[in-house]
Amino acid sequence: MDTTLANPSAYVNPENAAADNMQEIKRELLDSKAQLRQVIDLIPEFIYARDYDGRFLLVNDMAAKYMDSTPEGLEGTRYGGLEVNNTVKYHHLEEDRMVIDSNAPLEIPLEKFTFSNNDVKYVRTMKVPFVTNSTHSKGVLCVSYDITRFITIGHLKDEYINQLEELAFATSHIVRQPLTSILGILQLMEYDAISPTDLKEVLSALKQQIGNFDTRTRELNSTINFFRSKINSFPG
C-alpha cells in the first residue's frame, strides 16, 4: 500500500523541495558573507575584491570610506566609473586581470593612492586570485597596507638633512657677515685717539651688528627645531 496515498501530508513536492534547498543555500551564503564582513571590517587596511570587468565584489569599511561611499554602495559598481585614482585606475585594472589570468599573486611594493577627498596615501598592495561563493566568478582580492607615515618620515629626514646643509653654507656667509663687522668695530675701538662722538657711533654700530647676529642665530635654531618637531611627531 502506498503510504503517501493513505497519508497525503507525507508527500513532498520535488519542486517545493528544490525551492526550499535554494532558499537555504541563499541564507547560508548571506550568513557567510555577513561573517566575512565582520572580519574584514575589523582589519585596519584597505580590503577590496573586483571581477575581471572591474566591478567591486567586496569592500571593507575602511576602503569604502576613502572612496566616499559605503561597502553596499560600492559592491556591484565598476571601479572605472569612480572619481578616484584617475591617473592609475586603468593600470590597476590591468594588474587585476593579470592576476586573474595567471592565477598567481602579485605584490606592488609602493604606489600612490589619491582618494575622492584628495587625501593622498602611499600603500603596499598584495593582489591574489579570488573566487566568489555565490556566483563562482573569478576575481582578484586586494589588500593595501598604508605605509604613508614611513614614506613621510623618510621624506622629512631627507628634507631635514638638506636644510641643515643649506644652513651650514649660509653660516659661512650670512652669519659670518655680522661677526666680521663686529671684529672691525672692535679694532676701531682700540684707537686711543677716537673721540667720544665717534665712540658713540661705533658702539651704536656694534649694538646693531650684535642684534643682526642674534637674529640670524634665532632663525637657525628655529629652522632646526621646526624640522626636529616634524620628525618627532611621527611615531615609530
Secondary structure, DSSP 8 states (H G I E B T S, - for coil): --HHHH-GGG---HHHHHHHHHHHHHHHHHHHHHHHHHHHHHSSSEEEEEETTSBEEEE-HHHHHHTTS-HHHHBT-BGGGSSSSTTTHHHHHHHHHHHHHHT--EEEEEEEEE-TT--EEEEEEEEEEEE-TTT--EEEEEEEEE-HHHHHHHHHHHHHHHHHHHHHHHIIIIIHHHHHHHHHHHHHHT-TT--HHHHHHHHHHHHHHHHHHHHHHHHHHHHHHHHHHHHHTS--
